[in-house]
Amino acid sequence: MKQIKIILTDFKTLIFLMSLIGFGPSAYAVDEGCWVDLYQQAPYKGKHIRLKGPVKLKNLLKVKGENWDKKIESIVVGPTATLTVFENKNFKLTYSEMINHPVLMKSLGITKQDVLEDSEMIFRANSDISSFGEYHFYHKIRSLKIDCVGAGKSKTGSATNKNCWVDIYDDTSYRGNHRRIQGPAKYANLSNVNGRNWDKKIESLVVGPKATLTVFEHKNYKLTLTEMANHPDLMKSLGITKQDILENSEIIFRANSKIHGLGGFQFYHKIRSLKVECKR
């Protein structure tokens, strides 16, 4: 028994010493920059709460004692947080998941266009959204997730490559509004790219010397028509033809590409998601 007491005493001492040098409970402190502010009115008005991440809320019926279901109208995302909002409870039954349930789709009257669009949006660190009306999410949010990005890393968790970037413009010949996307990066939708909505708005672009850009005609890089060729029953239920399959809905632009107008690629204001990959 004496030996056991000595071990316990030594363990407590060890914990105390570890806490002094930063390896105790303090080493697991909450990331102070991982938070999201929610407001019930635009812009940033009405009832307000701050949620600290990481957190997953399957429904918003009781958030800090109040019902926030379909009531979020503006948000601010902290410097190390990523927010994903869903139009449905439980983060599921988005339109893209319903392709596995053709009978349900038919009964709900879900169309081909519905399937090609998802019902979730991702807002990255430092996003500042004054109103969800612009994103067709006016009082629609029913569940959400907050993920935390590690300090000292890029949004994708890897070191920044200075030559891995893509410049996007909303007019031809590199004119109009402009944003630089630092790679590597993945945008499942373009509703918020560095604080601006770029959904279906990219018209010209420049790819950096160490970057490869893949652009998609649909959100979430998936459910392109060519992928649907592996699901003949789904194709039939959605009325997709052979001609649809022959056309692709993604394009890859290699390093140093300069595209003065996407109209020549039949991608005029069609880009809805993208990936930027980096070369060593």
Stockholm file with secondary structure:
# STOCKHOLM 1.0

chainA/1-280         MKQIKIILTDFKTLIFLMSLIGFGPSAYAVDEGCWVDLYQQAPYKGKHIRLKGPVKLKNLLKVKGENWDKKIESIVVGPTATLTVFENKNFKLTYSEMINHPVLMKSLGITKQDVLEDSEMIFRANSDISSFGEYHFYHKIRSLKIDCVGAGKSKTGSATNKNCWVDIYDDTSYRGNHRRIQGPAKYANLSNVNGRNWDKKIESLVVGPKATLTVFEHKNYKLTLTEMANHPDLMKSLGITKQDILENSEIIFRANSKIHGLGGFQFYHKIRSLKVECKR
#=GR chainA/1-280 SS CHHHHHHHHHHHHHHHHHHHTTCSGGGGCCCTTCEEEEEEETTTEEEEEEEESSEEESCCSCBTTBCCTTTCCEEEECTTEEEEEESSGGGCCCGGGGGGCHHHHHHHTCCHHHHHSCSEEEECTTCEESCGGGGTCTTCCCEEEEEECCTTSCTTSSCCCTTCEEEEEEEGGGEEEEEEEESSEEESCCSCBTTBCCTTTCCEEEECTTEEEEEESSGGGCCCHHHHTTCHHHHHHHTCCHHHHHSCSEEEECTTCEESCGGGGTCTTTCCEEEEEECC
#=GC SS_cons         CHHHHHHHHHHHHHHHHHHHTTCSGGGGCCCTTCEEEEEEETTTEEEEEEEESSEEESCCSCBTTBCCTTTCCEEEECTTEEEEEESSGGGCCCGGGGGGCHHHHHHHTCCHHHHHSCSEEEECTTCEESCGGGGTCTTCCCEEEEEECCTTSCTTSSCCCTTCEEEEEEEGGGEEEEEEEESSEEESCCSCBTTBCCTTTCCEEEECTTEEEEEESSGGGCCCHHHHTTCHHHHHHHTCCHHHHHSCSEEEECTTCEESCGGGGTCTTTCCEEEEEECC
//
